[in-house]
Amino acid sequence: MADSASQQEEALGELAIGCTRCSQLAATRTQVVFASGTTNADLMLIGEAPGASEDREGTPFVGASGKLLSGLLAGIGLTREEVYVTNVLKCRPPDNRDPRADEIANCAPFLRSQVELVAPIVVVTLGNFATKLLRQDDTAITAIHGKAALHSFGAMTVWLYPVFHPAAALYRRPNLELLREDFARLPKLLAAGAPKQRATGAPKPKSARAEDGGVPQLDLF
């Protein structure tokens, strides 16, 4: 099963490499930054979009943020090779601007397929942007970090676990301490195992929705 998922993920990555749906991103990227880690992971981490270092190296979460992330994982007995790391967007937005709604929609099928292939127990959203987008509400990360909630991606139900983005923690010591505390809770959540899955064909639970002008309202999953 794992080998099959890895092969499917490799094929999906090749599709992403050739993707030109977002003409501006395709024209300005150095390369597509698809993912790192294993498709056999119980833990999946999702950030916003590649930055300059990621665009240059082709791997999500490198540089100072990546070093911190690796250290946080090591603190709970995991390596980057044992988890699956990706972003909402697979291409760097120019000047690290926020992803646009059309870009998110164009990239959503890749993220949806990644979640389905990995089938993790826990999905960690790194930072405000990924958290608000996947939760589809405007609640700030400061109010919900470290609080697990059931979330459905299509027919799959996982624990969605928001935490501060490593980059934000690098510049604010209090955020760093909170991030470490939130990561320390992950082993217990992973040990609890996958949540009960919805029956095939059962209606999808409604997600909380932001008011107009808040989070882009997109049918991601």
Secondary structure, 3 states (H helix, E strand, C coil): CHHHHHHHHHHHHHHHHCCCCCHHHHHHCCCCCCCEECCCCCEEEEECCCCHHHHHHCCCCCHHHHHHHHHHHHHCCCCHHHCEEEECCCCCCHHHCCCCHHHHHHHHHHHHHHHHHHCCCEEEEECHHHHHHHHCCCCCHHHHCCCCEEEEECCEEEEEEEECCHHHHHHCHHHHHHHHHHHHCHHHHHHCCCCCCCCCCCCCCCCCCCCCCCCCCCCCC
